[in-house]
């Protein structure tokens, strides 16, 4: 089952679970998000209705319940699910490994919290970057990933939007990799459910993301390095 609830006062919550796989990620609190620099035009109105939600059977895609599921909302830190999706694609294709070092740029280091606080020139391995994004919702590390995959965050956001549209998320637009406030970065509860099912189905070797702690199957990486017999 995939359950997505988007609200003004409590942020955004996505829970994806089926059999042995459960994922949970929590968006930044909107009140906190408003304290950060806004990159897009400022918005003065709250959501109406204040919440949007959808419950989907993760296996069949059947919608079990929905409320304003197609209303546009800001994804906040659930943006990072797409950031991870694109990273997992590179891992799956063998273009990156879990121990590949990623460099921290000045732009990444200056991102608003939540963040790890690494300095420009520091490096972080892919696996630790994934953990930082999932467990701390680290905005600086989301940008590190974006720059490693897209060259710069703006280009990576275009890749994110292109992938969203390819998945059928036609109303979703990304402007950054972290979910920091930008009024032009929007999605819907229904389309987040699409992304939740896609990341679960596409990457079965990610064996669990439970209570904001990620466990990666190293077996896939080991097998990819084993000599052919």
Long-range contacts (C-beta under 8 A, 24 or more apart in sequence): 1-55, 1-56, 1-57, 1-58, 1-64, 2-54, 2-55, 2-56, 2-57, 2-58, 2-193, 2-196, 2-197, 3-53, 3-54, 3-55, 3-56, 4-53, 4-54, 4-55, 4-56, 4-69, 4-189, 4-190, 4-192, 4-193, 4-196, 5-51, 5-52, 5-53, 5-189, 6-47, 6-51, 6-52, 6-53, 6-73, 6-189, 6-192, 7-47, 7-50, 7-51, 7-52, 8-46, 8-47, 8-50, 8-51, 9-50, 11-76, 11-77, 12-73, 12-75, 12-76, 12-77, 12-78, 12-192, 14-78, 14-81, 14-192, 14-196, 16-58, 16-196, 16-197, 16-199, 16-200, 17-58, 18-58, 18-59, 18-200, 20-207, 20-208, 21-200, 21-204, 21-206, 21-207, 21-208, 21-209, 22-208, 22-209, 22-210, 23-196, 23-199, 23-200, 23-209, 23-210, 24-209, 24-210, 24-211, 24-212, 25-77, 25-78, 25-80, 25-81, 25-134, 25-137, 25-209, 25-212, 26-77, 26-137, 26-212, 27-75, 27-76, 27-77, 27-78, 27-137, 27-179, 28-76, 28-77, 28-114, 28-137, 28-179, 30-76, 33-76, 33-180, 33-181, 34-181, 36-112, 36-180, 36-181, 37-112, 37-180, 37-181, 38-181, 38-182, 38-183, 39-175, 39-176, 39-180, 39-181, 39-182, 40-175, 40-181, 40-182, 40-183, 40-184, 40-185, 41-183, 41-184, 42-183, 43-183, 47-71, 47-73, 52-188, 52-189, 53-189, 54-189, 54-190, 54-192, 54-193, 56-193, 56-196, 56-197, 58-196, 58-197, 58-200, 61-197, 63-190, 66-189, 66-190, 68-189, 69-188, 69-189, 69-190, 69-193, 70-171, 70-188, 70-189, 70-190, 71-188, 71-189, 72-171, 72-186, 72-187, 72-188, 73-186, 73-187, 73-188, 73-189, 74-179, 74-181, 74-182, 74-183, 74-185, 74-186, 74-187, 75-172, 75-179, 75-185, 75-186, 75-187, 75-192, 76-179, 77-137, 77-178, 77-179, 78-179, 78-187, 78-192, 79-142, 79-160, 79-174, 79-176, 79-177, 79-178, 79-179, 79-185, 80-133, 80-134, 80-137, 80-142, 80-177, 80-178, 80-179, 81-192, 81-195, 81-196, 81-199, 82-160, 82-163, 82-164, 82-174, 82-195, 83-133, 83-142, 83-145, 83-146, 83-156, 83-160, 83-177, 83-178, 84-130, 84-133, 84-134, 84-145, 84-199, 85-163, 85-195, 85-198, 85-199, 85-202, 86-149, 86-156, 86-159, 86-160, 86-163, 87-126, 87-129, 87-130, 87-145, 87-149, 88-199, 88-202, 88-203, 88-206, 89-202, 90-149, 91-126, 91-221, 92-202, 92-203, 92-205, 92-220, 94-224, 96-126, 96-148, 97-126, 97-221, 98-125, 98-126, 98-127, 98-216, 98-218, 98-221, 99-125, 99-126, 99-127, 100-125, 100-126, 101-125, 102-126, 102-129, 102-144, 102-145, 102-148, 103-144, 103-147, 103-148, 104-140, 104-144, 105-143, 105-144, 105-147, 107-143, 107-147, 107-152, 107-153, 108-140, 108-141, 108-143, 108-144, 108-147, 109-140, 111-139, 111-140, 111-142, 111-143, 111-178, 111-180, 112-139, 112-180, 113-139, 114-138, 114-139, 115-139, 115-140, 115-141, 116-140, 116-141, 118-144, 127-216, 130-214, 130-216, 131-214, 134-209, 134-212, 134-213, 134-214, 135-212, 135-213, 135-214, 139-178, 139-179, 139-180, 142-177, 142-178, 142-179, 143-176, 143-177, 143-178, 145-177, 146-176, 146-177, 153-177, 164-191, 164-195, 167-194, 167-195, 167-198, 168-194, 169-194, 169-195
